[in-house]
Amino acid sequence: MAATGEIQPAKHQEVGHKSLLQSDALYQYILETSVYPREPESMKELREVTAKHPWNLMTTSADEGQFLNLLLKLINAKNTMEIGVYTGYSLLSTALALPEDGKILALDINRENYEIGLPIIEKAGVAHKIDFREGPALPLLDQMIEDAKFHGSFDFIFVDADKDNYLNYHKRLIDLVKIGGVIGYDNTLWNGSLVAPADAPLRKYVRYYRDFVLELNKALAADPRVEICQLPVGDGITLCRRIS
């Protein structure tokens, strides 16, 4: 309680929380009412394990994980790709949503982080759906672009990796996702910094990547090949449905 006697709002308990909601209490209400009661036990376990990692702010929030899981079921996704895995919370959400014969091509530069979540993913019985590749994504994407069999082969692609390469990813992924398929770009509201004054005190990494995110948002809004919807879920996610 503050010195004035006013009750202070509760701080977000969600690890890696990036919600832009103005009320901490309202976000906690969403988590406790709609998200946590429906969160699979395996995802809860992975979320709690990730909370102990020093880079836990990189994880996908629980509400966004729930959103992705439902979205994949709504579009009947079967063949997907994820660029940027970390410990695998969003990856597990995807794997649980896909049918038994569904597949995820998972790309990340750090296998060590992925292996933190791998035992939980294996225990959930969905590891067979995941093809993990360690290393930068762009060289592999370029190889796939050269092979016609990969063109239009993905139902859904989720990107949560190096923001300075988002446009480079988009230039390639637009050919790999099928017409009617969806690409999701995470962090497109970037800590709310996109509308911050030029002299606003921002963390160094936030300021560095802000211009790249601004450039991406402008390019997606002008891309006639996709329909888009930018949602204030987590740190902002932009969905792009390929139409041509």
GROMACS elastic network, one bead per residue, 0.5 to 0.9 nm:
[ bonds ]
;  ai    aj funct       b0    kb
    1     4     6  0.80054   500
    1     5     6  0.60161   500
    1     6     6  0.59887   500
    1     8     6  0.57409   500
    2     5     6  0.53597   500
    2     6     6  0.55246   500
    2     7     6  0.64476   500
    2     8     6  0.65658   500
    3     6     6  0.74092   500
    4     7     6  0.88106   500
    8    11     6  0.88540   500
    9    23     6  0.73938   500
    9    24     6  0.61866   500
    9    25     6  0.58551   500
   10    13     6  0.84354   500
   10    23     6  0.87431   500
   10    24     6  0.58820   500
   10    25     6  0.55405   500
   10    28     6  0.80656   500
   11    24     6  0.57480   500
   11    25     6  0.73874   500
   11    28     6  0.83896   500
   12    15     6  0.80215   500
   12    17     6  0.69392   500
   12    24     6  0.56119   500
   12    25     6  0.75613   500
   12    27     6  0.73282   500
   12    28     6  0.63689   500
   13    17     6  0.77178   500
   13    28     6  0.72393   500
   14    17     6  0.51662   500
   14    18     6  0.88008   500
   14    28     6  0.79353   500
   14    31     6  0.81131   500
   14    51     6  0.89528   500
   14    61     6  0.70464   500
   14    62     6  0.74528   500
   15    18     6  0.89033   500
   15    47     6  0.77580   500
   15    48     6  0.82658   500
   15    50     6  0.82517   500
   15    51     6  0.57996   500
   15    56     6  0.67340   500
   15    57     6  0.68044   500
   15    59     6  0.78176   500
   15    60     6  0.89295   500
   15    61     6  0.71499   500
   15    62     6  0.86363   500
   16    51     6  0.78100   500
   16    55     6  0.87758   500
   16    56     6  0.56731   500
   16    58     6  0.63259   500
   16    59     6  0.56352   500
   16    60     6  0.68967   500
   16    61     6  0.60675   500
   17    57     6  0.71056   500
   17    59     6  0.85255   500
   17    60     6  0.81941   500
   17    61     6  0.58683   500
   17    62     6  0.85628   500
   17   234     6  0.69709   500
   17   235     6  0.81671   500
   18    21     6  0.89262   500
   18    57     6  0.82581   500
   18    60     6  0.89216   500
   18    61     6  0.73725   500
   18   187     6  0.88584   500
   18   190     6  0.87793   500
   18   191     6  0.66737   500
   18   233     6  0.85281   500
   18   234     6  0.51354   500
   18   236     6  0.84978   500
   19    22     6  0.84200   500
   19    24     6  0.88560   500
   19    27     6  0.75295   500
   19    61     6  0.84237   500
   19   191     6  0.82346   500
   19   232     6  0.74208   500
   19   233     6  0.64704   500
   19   235     6  0.55832   500
   19   236     6  0.79770   500
   20    23     6  0.86839   500
   20   189     6  0.85872   500
   20   191     6  0.74518   500
   20   192     6  0.68852   500
   20   232     6  0.67035   500
   20   233     6  0.77612   500
   20   234     6  0.71379   500
   20   235     6  0.67200   500
   20   236     6  0.81336   500
   21    24     6  0.70742   500
   21    26     6  0.75893   500
   21    27     6  0.66021   500
   21   232     6  0.82292   500
   21   233     6  0.89959   500
   22    25     6  0.89804   500
   22    26     6  0.81784   500
   22    27     6  0.84945   500
   23    26     6  0.51942   500
   23    27     6  0.64718   500
   23    28     6  0.87080   500
   24    27     6  0.52317   500
   24    28     6  0.62056   500
   24    29     6  0.85934   500
   25    28     6  0.50588   500
   25    29     6  0.61342   500
   25    30     6  0.87934   500
   26    30     6  0.64146   500
   26    31     6  0.87983   500
   27    30     6  0.51257   500
   27    31     6  0.63937   500
   27    32     6  0.87196   500
   28    31     6  0.50583   500
   28    32     6  0.60689   500
   28    33     6  0.83649   500
   29    32     6  0.52264   500
   29    33     6  0.57871   500
   29    34     6  0.80403   500
   30    33     6  0.53261   500
   30    34     6  0.55427   500
   30    35     6  0.65629   500
   30    36     6  0.87299   500
   30    63     6  0.80844   500
   31    34     6  0.57568   500
   31    36     6  0.56320   500
   31    37     6  0.83121   500
   31    62     6  0.76210   500
   31    63     6  0.68027   500
   32    35     6  0.61533   500
   32    36     6  0.54600   500
   32    37     6  0.68228   500
   33    36     6  0.70196   500
   33    37     6  0.67532   500
   33    38     6  0.89709   500
   34    37     6  0.63203   500
   34    38     6  0.67761   500
   34    39     6  0.89113   500
   34    63     6  0.85455   500
   35    38     6  0.55336   500
   35    39     6  0.60044   500
   35    62     6  0.68504   500
   35    63     6  0.59547   500
   35    66     6  0.68306   500
   36    40     6  0.84545   500
   36    44     6  0.79767   500
   36    62     6  0.77034   500
   36    63     6  0.85351   500
   37    40     6  0.84963   500
   38    41     6  0.89420   500
   38    66     6  0.84062   500
   39    42     6  0.82604   500
   39    43     6  0.64672   500
   39    44     6  0.63849   500
   39    62     6  0.79559   500
   39    65     6  0.89336   500
   39    66     6  0.73322   500
   40    43     6  0.53503   500
   40    44     6  0.63612   500
   40    45     6  0.87398   500
   40    93     6  0.88472   500
   41    44     6  0.50409   500
   41    45     6  0.61458   500
   41    46     6  0.86515   500
   41   124     6  0.88984   500
   42    45     6  0.50866   500
   42    46     6  0.62280   500
   42    47     6  0.85581   500
   42    92     6  0.82890   500
   42   120     6  0.63514   500
   42   121     6  0.73636   500
   42   123     6  0.79062   500
   42   124     6  0.61900   500
   43    46     6  0.50606   500
   43    47     6  0.59796   500
   43    48     6  0.85297   500
   43    62     6  0.85647   500
   43    65     6  0.88496   500
   43    89     6  0.65914   500
   43    90     6  0.89122   500
   43    92     6  0.69274   500
   43    93     6  0.71575   500
   43   120     6  0.83002   500
   43   121     6  0.86883   500
   44    47     6  0.50476   500
   44    48     6  0.61886   500
   44    49     6  0.86168   500
   44    62     6  0.85895   500
   45    48     6  0.52083   500
   45    49     6  0.61908   500
   45    50     6  0.85824   500
   45   120     6  0.74767   500
   46    49     6  0.50283   500
   46    50     6  0.60003   500
   46    51     6  0.84943   500
   46    87     6  0.79188   500
   46    88     6  0.79733   500
   46    89     6  0.64881   500
   46    92     6  0.87784   500
   46   116     6  0.85995   500
   46   117     6  0.61484   500
   46   120     6  0.66002   500
   46   121     6  0.84180   500
   47    50     6  0.51371   500
   47    51     6  0.62059   500
   47    59     6  0.82256   500
   47    60     6  0.89412   500
   47    61     6  0.86344   500
   47    62     6  0.78694   500
   47    87     6  0.89951   500
   47    89     6  0.67225   500
   48    51     6  0.50478   500
   48    52     6  0.70876   500
   49    52     6  0.56798   500
   49    53     6  0.73027   500
   49   116     6  0.80548   500
   49   117     6  0.78962   500
   50    53     6  0.52346   500
   50    54     6  0.85720   500
   50    55     6  0.83658   500
   50    56     6  0.58612   500
   50    59     6  0.74745   500
   50    87     6  0.67859   500
   50    89     6  0.84688   500
   50   116     6  0.79741   500
   50   117     6  0.79572   500
   51    54     6  0.79535   500
   51    55     6  0.85058   500
   51    56     6  0.54812   500
   51    57     6  0.84513   500
   51    59     6  0.86572   500
   52    55     6  0.85873   500
   52    56     6  0.70809   500
   53    56     6  0.52964   500
   53    57     6  0.89721   500
   54    57     6  0.81897   500
   55    58     6  0.59527   500
   55    59     6  0.80529   500
   56    59     6  0.56246   500
   57    60     6  0.82072   500
   57    61     6  0.89883   500
   58    86     6  0.72120   500
   59    85     6  0.87505   500
   59    86     6  0.69086   500
   59    87     6  0.74494   500
   59    88     6  0.81494   500
   59    89     6  0.68914   500
   59    90     6  0.80602   500
   60    63     6  0.84014   500
   60    64     6  0.64835   500
   60    65     6  0.64488   500
   60    88     6  0.87778   500
   60    89     6  0.64231   500
   60    90     6  0.60783   500
   60   160     6  0.87716   500
   60   186     6  0.89541   500
   60   234     6  0.75868   500
   61    64     6  0.53342   500
   61    65     6  0.62259   500
   61    66     6  0.87800   500
   61    89     6  0.85257   500
   61    90     6  0.85771   500
   61   233     6  0.88443   500
   61   234     6  0.60550   500
   61   235     6  0.87162   500
   62    66     6  0.62379   500
   62    67     6  0.86303   500
   62    89     6  0.85395   500
   62    90     6  0.88362   500
   62   234     6  0.85091   500
   63    66     6  0.51185   500
   63    67     6  0.62437   500
   63    68     6  0.87664   500
   63   233     6  0.73525   500
   63   234     6  0.70534   500
   64    68     6  0.61526   500
   64    69     6  0.85453   500
   64    90     6  0.81987   500
   64   233     6  0.61013   500
   64   234     6  0.58277   500
   64   237     6  0.86717   500
   65    68     6  0.52413   500
   65    69     6  0.62171   500
   65    70     6  0.87624   500
   65    89     6  0.72825   500
   65    90     6  0.55579   500
   65    91     6  0.88831   500
   65    92     6  0.87850   500
   65    93     6  0.58820   500
   65    94     6  0.82633   500
   66    69     6  0.51775   500
   66    70     6  0.63569   500
   66    71     6  0.86274   500
   66    90     6  0.89162   500
   66    93     6  0.72347   500
   67    70     6  0.53450   500
   67    71     6  0.60797   500
   67    72     6  0.86778   500
   67   233     6  0.84237   500
   68    71     6  0.50123   500
   68    72     6  0.61246   500
   68    73     6  0.86622   500
   68    90     6  0.76321   500
   68    93     6  0.70365   500
   68    94     6  0.69234   500
   68    97     6  0.86210   500
   69    72     6  0.54536   500
   69    73     6  0.65817   500
   69    74     6  0.88785   500
   69    90     6  0.84449   500
   69    93     6  0.54303   500
   69    94     6  0.56848   500
   69    95     6  0.85465   500
   69    96     6  0.74331   500
   69    97     6  0.53911   500
   69    98     6  0.85867   500
   70    73     6  0.51882   500
   70    74     6  0.62023   500
   70    75     6  0.88481   500
   70    97     6  0.73392   500
   71    74     6  0.50103   500
   71    75     6  0.63476   500
   71    76     6  0.84950   500
   71    77     6  0.87085   500
   71    97     6  0.88187   500
   72    75     6  0.53827   500
   72    76     6  0.59942   500
   72    77     6  0.53132   500
   72    78     6  0.83832   500
   72    94     6  0.71293   500
   72    97     6  0.62790   500
   72    98     6  0.71899   500
   72   155     6  0.88985   500
   72   156     6  0.76090   500
   73    77     6  0.64762   500
   73    97     6  0.59870   500
   73    98     6  0.71452   500
   74    77     6  0.79038   500
   75   155     6  0.81163   500
   75   156     6  0.86918   500
   75   181     6  0.81427   500
   75   182     6  0.87368   500
   76    97     6  0.89926   500
   76    98     6  0.78293   500
   76    99     6  0.86045   500
   76   155     6  0.82623   500
   77    80     6  0.70605   500
   77    97     6  0.83564   500
   77    98     6  0.64864   500
   77    99     6  0.82536   500
   77   102     6  0.78678   500
   77   154     6  0.84124   500
   77   155     6  0.53540   500
   77   156     6  0.64389   500
   77   181     6  0.84958   500
   78    98     6  0.57882   500
   78    99     6  0.65767   500
   78   101     6  0.75381   500
   78   103     6  0.62936   500
   78   104     6  0.83117   500
   78   154     6  0.80664   500
   78   155     6  0.65371   500
   78   156     6  0.81723   500
   79    98     6  0.83707   500
   79   102     6  0.58206   500
   79   104     6  0.61653   500
   79   105     6  0.82108   500
   79   153     6  0.73137   500
   79   154     6  0.52353   500
   79   155     6  0.55592   500
   79   156     6  0.69688   500
   79   157     6  0.88764   500
   80    94     6  0.85325   500
   80    98     6  0.89938   500
   80   102     6  0.80015   500
   80   103     6  0.61314   500
   80   105     6  0.63723   500
   80   106     6  0.86246   500
   80   153     6  0.86738   500
   80   154     6  0.53693   500
   80   155     6  0.57614   500
   80   157     6  0.55318   500
   80   158     6  0.80526   500
   80   177     6  0.87993   500
   81   103     6  0.81676   500
   81   104     6  0.51444   500
   81   106     6  0.58448   500
   81   107     6  0.78747   500
   81   154     6  0.71420   500
   81   155     6  0.85528   500
   81   156     6  0.65574   500
   81   158     6  0.63287   500
   81   159     6  0.84127   500
   82    85     6  0.68244   500
   82    90     6  0.87392   500
   82    91     6  0.72307   500
   82   104     6  0.69663   500
   82   105     6  0.62251   500
   82   107     6  0.61711   500
   82   108     6  0.85744   500
   82   156     6  0.86203   500
   82   157     6  0.57223   500
   82   159     6  0.59424   500
   82   160     6  0.77767   500
   83   105     6  0.83556   500
   83   106     6  0.61529   500
   83   108     6  0.63238   500
   83   137     6  0.69816   500
   83   157     6  0.78166   500
   83   158     6  0.62883   500
   83   160     6  0.60424   500
   83   161     6  0.61311   500
   84    88     6  0.88574   500
   84   106     6  0.75014   500
   84   107     6  0.59580   500
   84   109     6  0.78810   500
   84   137     6  0.87848   500
   84   158     6  0.83184   500
   84   159     6  0.63524   500
   84   162     6  0.79478   500
   85    88     6  0.51828   500
   85    89     6  0.78464   500
   85    90     6  0.74915   500
   85    91     6  0.66324   500
   85   106     6  0.67469   500
   85   107     6  0.66741   500
   85   108     6  0.56770   500
   85   109     6  0.87796   500
   85   110     6  0.84629   500
   85   113     6  0.82056   500
   85   114     6  0.66500   500
   85   160     6  0.75331   500
   85   161     6  0.79529   500
   86    89     6  0.78782   500
   86   108     6  0.72859   500
   86   109     6  0.89938   500
   86   110     6  0.73823   500
   86   111     6  0.83449   500
   86   112     6  0.87710   500
   86   113     6  0.54235   500
   86   114     6  0.55915   500
   86   116     6  0.88336   500
   86   117     6  0.86883   500
   87    90     6  0.87201   500
   87    91     6  0.84729   500
   87   111     6  0.89506   500
   87   112     6  0.85098   500
   87   113     6  0.50334   500
   87   115     6  0.69428   500
   87   116     6  0.57535   500
   87   117     6  0.50201   500
   87   118     6  0.77656   500
   88    92     6  0.58606   500
   88    93     6  0.84370   500
   88   113     6  0.82471   500
   88   114     6  0.59960   500
   88   115     6  0.86525   500
   88   116     6  0.83285   500
   88   117     6  0.58502   500
   88   118     6  0.76081   500
   88   121     6  0.81693   500
   89    92     6  0.52037   500
   89    93     6  0.62978   500
   89    94     6  0.87077   500
   89   117     6  0.76928   500
   90    94     6  0.61672   500
   90    95     6  0.85841   500
   90   158     6  0.89628   500
   91    94     6  0.50888   500
   91    95     6  0.61244   500
   91    96     6  0.86339   500
   91   104     6  0.81626   500
   91   106     6  0.78194   500
   91   121     6  0.89125   500
   91   130     6  0.84850   500
   92    96     6  0.60805   500
   92    97     6  0.85365   500
   92   117     6  0.87866   500
   92   120     6  0.88778   500
   92   121     6  0.63517   500
   92   124     6  0.86286   500
   92   126     6  0.78128   500
   92   127     6  0.86962   500
   93    96     6  0.53723   500
   93    97     6  0.64159   500
   93    98     6  0.89936   500
   94    97     6  0.51224   500
   94    98     6  0.63407   500
   94   104     6  0.80832   500
   95    98     6  0.53622   500
   95    99     6  0.82078   500
   95   100     6  0.89014   500
   95   102     6  0.77139   500
   95   103     6  0.78469   500
   95   104     6  0.73358   500
   95   121     6  0.86748   500
   95   126     6  0.59846   500
   95   127     6  0.78589   500
   95   129     6  0.65667   500
   95   130     6  0.75226   500
   96    99     6  0.79130   500
   96   100     6  0.88993   500
   96   124     6  0.82853   500
   96   125     6  0.88512   500
   96   126     6  0.67542   500
   97   102     6  0.89388   500
   98   101     6  0.76952   500
   98   102     6  0.52364   500
   98   103     6  0.76210   500
   98   104     6  0.89383   500
   98   129     6  0.84145   500
   99   102     6  0.50494   500
   99   103     6  0.86384   500
  100   103     6  0.86720   500
  100   126     6  0.80393   500
  100   128     6  0.89572   500
  100   129     6  0.76039   500
  101   128     6  0.87913   500
  101   129     6  0.69845   500
  102   129     6  0.58860   500
  102   130     6  0.87332   500
  103   128     6  0.81792   500
  103   130     6  0.59860   500
  103   131     6  0.74572   500
  104   129     6  0.59852   500
  104   131     6  0.60554   500
  104   132     6  0.81391   500
  105   129     6  0.86491   500
  105   130     6  0.61975   500
  105   132     6  0.61835   500
  105   133     6  0.75285   500
  106   130     6  0.66577   500
  106   131     6  0.58634   500
  106   133     6  0.60990   500
  106   134     6  0.84765   500
  107   110     6  0.89797   500
  107   131     6  0.84690   500
  107   132     6  0.60082   500
  107   133     6  0.50297   500
  107   134     6  0.60556   500
  107   135     6  0.69858   500
  107   136     6  0.74462   500
  107   137     6  0.61042   500
  108   111     6  0.69548   500
  108   114     6  0.82328   500
  108   132     6  0.78298   500
  108   133     6  0.66075   500
  108   134     6  0.52424   500
  108   135     6  0.57882   500
  108   136     6  0.66097   500
  108   137     6  0.71296   500
  108   161     6  0.81102   500
  109   133     6  0.82123   500
  109   134     6  0.51066   500
  109   136     6  0.55807   500
  109   137     6  0.80278   500
  110   113     6  0.58489   500
  110   114     6  0.69086   500
  110   134     6  0.62984   500
  110   135     6  0.72441   500
  111   114     6  0.50126   500
  111   115     6  0.61310   500
  111   116     6  0.88798   500
  111   132     6  0.84293   500
  111   133     6  0.82145   500
  111   134     6  0.59294   500
  111   135     6  0.86002   500
  112   115     6  0.51839   500
  112   116     6  0.67845   500
  113   116     6  0.53583   500
  113   117     6  0.74486   500
  114   117     6  0.56846   500
  114   118     6  0.61980   500
  114   132     6  0.87608   500
  115   119     6  0.72483   500
  116   119     6  0.71816   500
  116   120     6  0.83251   500
  117   120     6  0.54656   500
  117   121     6  0.62768   500
  117   122     6  0.87389   500
  118   122     6  0.60217   500
  118   123     6  0.84837   500
  118   127     6  0.76525   500
  119   122     6  0.50391   500
  119   123     6  0.60934   500
  119   124     6  0.86029   500
  119   127     6  0.89472   500
  120   124     6  0.61920   500
  120   125     6  0.87973   500
  121   124     6  0.50853   500
  121   125     6  0.66407   500
  121   126     6  0.61225   500
  121   127     6  0.56819   500
  122   125     6  0.51720   500
  122   126     6  0.60979   500
  122   128     6  0.81223   500
  123   126     6  0.78480   500
  123   127     6  0.82903   500
  124   127     6  0.77411   500
  125   128     6  0.75650   500
  126   129     6  0.57082   500
  126   130     6  0.75410   500
  127   130     6  0.54721   500
  127   131     6  0.84810   500
  128   131     6  0.78102   500
  133   136     6  0.89345   500
  133   137     6  0.86754   500
  134   137     6  0.85078   500
  135   139     6  0.88522   500
  135   140     6  0.87378   500
  136   139     6  0.67157   500
  136   140     6  0.76177   500
  137   140     6  0.54774   500
  137   141     6  0.61420   500
  137   142     6  0.87224   500
  137   169     6  0.83649   500
  138   142     6  0.61248   500
  138   143     6  0.86775   500
  138   165     6  0.87357   500
  138   168     6  0.78343   500
  138   169     6  0.70106   500
  138   172     6  0.84524   500
  139   142     6  0.51192   500
  139   143     6  0.64008   500
  139   144     6  0.88013   500
  140   143     6  0.50616   500
  140   144     6  0.63029   500
  140   145     6  0.86783   500
  141   144     6  0.50105   500
  141   145     6  0.61459   500
  141   146     6  0.87477   500
  141   169     6  0.81519   500
  141   172     6  0.67105   500
  141   173     6  0.77949   500
  141   176     6  0.87041   500
  142   145     6  0.50552   500
  142   146     6  0.64898   500
  142   172     6  0.73355   500
  143   146     6  0.52857   500
  143   147     6  0.68191   500
  144   147     6  0.52140   500
  144   148     6  0.77097   500
  144   149     6  0.82164   500
  144   150     6  0.59455   500
  144   151     6  0.78565   500
  144   176     6  0.80172   500
  145   148     6  0.68389   500
  145   149     6  0.88537   500
  145   150     6  0.68767   500
  145   151     6  0.68129   500
  145   172     6  0.70582   500
  145   173     6  0.87442   500
  145   175     6  0.73917   500
  145   176     6  0.72432   500
  146   149     6  0.89658   500
  146   150     6  0.85055   500
  146   151     6  0.89397   500
  147   150     6  0.60269   500
  147   151     6  0.74532   500
  148   151     6  0.53228   500
  148   152     6  0.88098   500
  149   152     6  0.81284   500
  149   153     6  0.72966   500
  150   153     6  0.51528   500
  150   154     6  0.78201   500
  150   175     6  0.84709   500
  150   176     6  0.59963   500
  150   177     6  0.86298   500
  151   154     6  0.80697   500
  151   174     6  0.89823   500
  151   175     6  0.55599   500
  151   177     6  0.70040   500
  151   178     6  0.73739   500
  152   155     6  0.80585   500
  152   174     6  0.83070   500
  152   175     6  0.60234   500
  152   179     6  0.67087   500
  152   181     6  0.83915   500
  153   175     6  0.88579   500
  153   176     6  0.59115   500
  153   177     6  0.58705   500
  153   178     6  0.56517   500
  154   157     6  0.69769   500
  154   176     6  0.61019   500
  154   178     6  0.56831   500
  154   181     6  0.70245   500
  154   182     6  0.85405   500
  155   177     6  0.60210   500
  155   178     6  0.60040   500
  155   179     6  0.85921   500
  155   180     6  0.78486   500
  155   182     6  0.64216   500
  155   183     6  0.84908   500
  156   177     6  0.67346   500
  156   178     6  0.83480   500
  156   181     6  0.57413   500
  156   183     6  0.56905   500
  156   184     6  0.77213   500
  157   173     6  0.79258   500
  157   177     6  0.72176   500
  157   181     6  0.84095   500
  157   182     6  0.64651   500
  157   184     6  0.61713   500
  157   185     6  0.85618   500
  158   182     6  0.85004   500
  158   183     6  0.58632   500
  158   185     6  0.61658   500
  158   186     6  0.75871   500
  159   162     6  0.88935   500
  159   166     6  0.78575   500
  159   169     6  0.83624   500
  159   183     6  0.76207   500
  159   184     6  0.60946   500
  159   186     6  0.60951   500
  160   163     6  0.78907   500
  160   166     6  0.88396   500
  160   184     6  0.85855   500
  160   185     6  0.64675   500
  160   186     6  0.51794   500
  160   187     6  0.73309   500
  161   164     6  0.88797   500
  161   165     6  0.81420   500
  161   166     6  0.78647   500
  161   186     6  0.82752   500
  162   165     6  0.57075   500
  162   166     6  0.68648   500
  162   209     6  0.88020   500
  163   166     6  0.51761   500
  163   167     6  0.83269   500
  163   187     6  0.84012   500
  163   209     6  0.62782   500
  163   210     6  0.86306   500
  163   212     6  0.63875   500
  163   213     6  0.65782   500
  163   216     6  0.88361   500
  164   167     6  0.75234   500
  164   168     6  0.83047   500
  164   209     6  0.64607   500
  164   211     6  0.86935   500
  164   212     6  0.54201   500
  164   213     6  0.76691   500
  165   168     6  0.50296   500
  165   169     6  0.61448   500
  165   170     6  0.86270   500
  165   212     6  0.81204   500
  166   169     6  0.50312   500
  166   170     6  0.61806   500
  166   171     6  0.87495   500
  166   185     6  0.80037   500
  166   212     6  0.78466   500
  166   213     6  0.79508   500
  166   216     6  0.68196   500
  167   171     6  0.62535   500
  167   172     6  0.88493   500
  167   212     6  0.82995   500
  167   215     6  0.81190   500
  167   216     6  0.59190   500
  167   219     6  0.80562   500
  167   220     6  0.89381   500
  168   171     6  0.53079   500
  168   172     6  0.68176   500
  168   173     6  0.87802   500
  169   172     6  0.53870   500
  169   173     6  0.58817   500
  169   174     6  0.84703   500
  170   174     6  0.58562   500
  170   175     6  0.88264   500
  170   183     6  0.86489   500
  170   216     6  0.89577   500
  170   220     6  0.88763   500
  171   174     6  0.60104   500
  171   175     6  0.77557   500
  172   175     6  0.58470   500
  172   176     6  0.68545   500
  173   177     6  0.60502   500
  173   183     6  0.78702   500
  174   177     6  0.57104   500
  174   178     6  0.81449   500
  174   183     6  0.81495   500
  174   225     6  0.81458   500
  174   226     6  0.86552   500
  174   242     6  0.71965   500
  175   178     6  0.74748   500
  177   180     6  0.82567   500
  177   181     6  0.57471   500
  177   182     6  0.69850   500
  177   183     6  0.73611   500
  177   242     6  0.73586   500
  178   182     6  0.79642   500
  178   242     6  0.69803   500
  178   243     6  0.87806   500
  179   182     6  0.84357   500
  179   241     6  0.76711   500
  179   242     6  0.50197   500
  179   243     6  0.53879   500
  179   244     6  0.61299   500
  180   241     6  0.58757   500
  180   242     6  0.52906   500
  180   243     6  0.58759   500
  180   244     6  0.84716   500
  181   240     6  0.82285   500
  181   241     6  0.56164   500
  181   242     6  0.57621   500
  181   243     6  0.82758   500
  182   226     6  0.89232   500
  182   239     6  0.65148   500
  182   240     6  0.54151   500
  182   242     6  0.63504   500
  183   238     6  0.81514   500
  183   239     6  0.58014   500
  183   240     6  0.50703   500
  183   241     6  0.65417   500
  183   242     6  0.79325   500
  184   237     6  0.65022   500
  184   238     6  0.56200   500
  184   240     6  0.62775   500
  184   241     6  0.88218   500
  185   188     6  0.67092   500
  185   236     6  0.84289   500
  185   237     6  0.55175   500
  185   238     6  0.51867   500
  185   239     6  0.65609   500
  185   240     6  0.81543   500
  186   189     6  0.84544   500
  186   190     6  0.88203   500
  186   234     6  0.84652   500
  186   235     6  0.71159   500
  186   236     6  0.61712   500
  186   238     6  0.66426   500
  186   239     6  0.89078   500
  187   190     6  0.50397   500
  187   191     6  0.76518   500
  187   213     6  0.80888   500
  187   234     6  0.76730   500
  187   237     6  0.58710   500
  187   238     6  0.82948   500
  188   191     6  0.86908   500
  188   194     6  0.89400   500
  188   213     6  0.60803   500
  188   214     6  0.80440   500
  188   216     6  0.81140   500
  188   217     6  0.70163   500
  188   230     6  0.77887   500
  188   231     6  0.88015   500
  188   232     6  0.89132   500
  188   235     6  0.67912   500
  188   237     6  0.56165   500
  188   238     6  0.64322   500
  189   192     6  0.55439   500
  189   193     6  0.72666   500
  189   194     6  0.65309   500
  189   213     6  0.77442   500
  189   214     6  0.86720   500
  189   217     6  0.89465   500
  189   230     6  0.86643   500
  189   231     6  0.87874   500
  189   232     6  0.74670   500
  189   235     6  0.56972   500
  189   237     6  0.75026   500
  189   238     6  0.89668   500
  190   193     6  0.58557   500
  190   194     6  0.66439   500
  190   206     6  0.73323   500
  190   209     6  0.83291   500
  190   210     6  0.68026   500
  190   213     6  0.71804   500
  190   235     6  0.59687   500
  190   236     6  0.70341   500
  191   194     6  0.78403   500
  191   206     6  0.75206   500
  191   235     6  0.60659   500
  191   236     6  0.84391   500
  192   195     6  0.66877   500
  192   196     6  0.72633   500
  192   235     6  0.78685   500
  192   236     6  0.89147   500
  193   197     6  0.84148   500
  193   200     6  0.86848   500
  193   202     6  0.77569   500
  193   206     6  0.74029   500
  193   207     6  0.78066   500
  193   210     6  0.69006   500
  194   197     6  0.86970   500
  194   210     6  0.64579   500
  194   211     6  0.81638   500
  194   213     6  0.80260   500
  194   214     6  0.67504   500
  195   198     6  0.88611   500
  196   199     6  0.80878   500
  196   200     6  0.61115   500
  196   201     6  0.89890   500
  196   202     6  0.88507   500
  197   200     6  0.51721   500
  197   201     6  0.89191   500
  198   201     6  0.88059   500
  199   202     6  0.85775   500
  201   207     6  0.88827   500
  202   205     6  0.81967   500
  202   206     6  0.62284   500
  202   207     6  0.58794   500
  203   206     6  0.52049   500
  203   207     6  0.62409   500
  203   208     6  0.86196   500
  204   207     6  0.52689   500
  204   208     6  0.61205   500
  204   209     6  0.88013   500
  205   208     6  0.50045   500
  205   209     6  0.62325   500
  205   210     6  0.83916   500
  206   209     6  0.55720   500
  206   210     6  0.59464   500
  207   210     6  0.52297   500
  207   211     6  0.76381   500
  208   211     6  0.69989   500
  208   212     6  0.80567   500
  209   212     6  0.53002   500
  209   213     6  0.64066   500
  209   214     6  0.87748   500
  210   213     6  0.52146   500
  210   214     6  0.62037   500
  210   215     6  0.86363   500
  211   215     6  0.60849   500
  211   216     6  0.85562   500
  212   215     6  0.50697   500
  212   216     6  0.61759   500
  212   217     6  0.87031   500
  213   217     6  0.61669   500
  213   218     6  0.85949   500
  214   217     6  0.52369   500
  214   218     6  0.62576   500
  214   219     6  0.86515   500
  215   218     6  0.52198   500
  215   219     6  0.61713   500
  215   220     6  0.86727   500
  216   219     6  0.50935   500
  216   220     6  0.60922   500
  216   221     6  0.85320   500
  217   220     6  0.52313   500
  217   221     6  0.61380   500
  217   222     6  0.87032   500
  217   230     6  0.89874   500
  217   238     6  0.84209   500
  218   221     6  0.52658   500
  218   222     6  0.64319   500
  218   223     6  0.88027   500
  219   222     6  0.52155   500
  219   223     6  0.60994   500
  220   223     6  0.50957   500
  220   224     6  0.84980   500
  220   226     6  0.77333   500
  220   227     6  0.87767   500
  220   228     6  0.73932   500
  220   238     6  0.88232   500
  220   240     6  0.79104   500
  221   224     6  0.82526   500
  221   226     6  0.86360   500
  221   227     6  0.84281   500
  221   228     6  0.70750   500
  222   225     6  0.89859   500
  222   226     6  0.89295   500
  223   226     6  0.60675   500
  223   227     6  0.82361   500
  224   227     6  0.75240   500
  224   243     6  0.81995   500
  224   244     6  0.79534   500
  225   241     6  0.83377   500
  225   242     6  0.58214   500
  225   243     6  0.55008   500
  226   240     6  0.55642   500
  226   241     6  0.51690   500
  226   243     6  0.53401   500
  226   244     6  0.70896   500
  227   239     6  0.80383   500
  227   240     6  0.55442   500
  227   241     6  0.50875   500
  227   242     6  0.65512   500
  227   243     6  0.68950   500
  228   238     6  0.67267   500
  228   239     6  0.54537   500
  228   241     6  0.63518   500
  228   242     6  0.88741   500
  229   237     6  0.83096   500
  229   238     6  0.56018   500
  229   239     6  0.52595   500
  229   240     6  0.68147   500
  229   241     6  0.87784   500
  230   233     6  0.88859   500
  230   236     6  0.68911   500
  230   237     6  0.58062   500
  230   239     6  0.63198   500
  230   240     6  0.87856   500
  231   234     6  0.86512   500
  231   235     6  0.89131   500
  231   236     6  0.55626   500
  231   237     6  0.53615   500
  231   238     6  0.61074   500
  231   239     6  0.79817   500
  232   235     6  0.66543   500
  232   237     6  0.67314   500
  232   238     6  0.88575   500
  233   236     6  0.51113   500
  233   237     6  0.63229   500
  234   237     6  0.73718   500
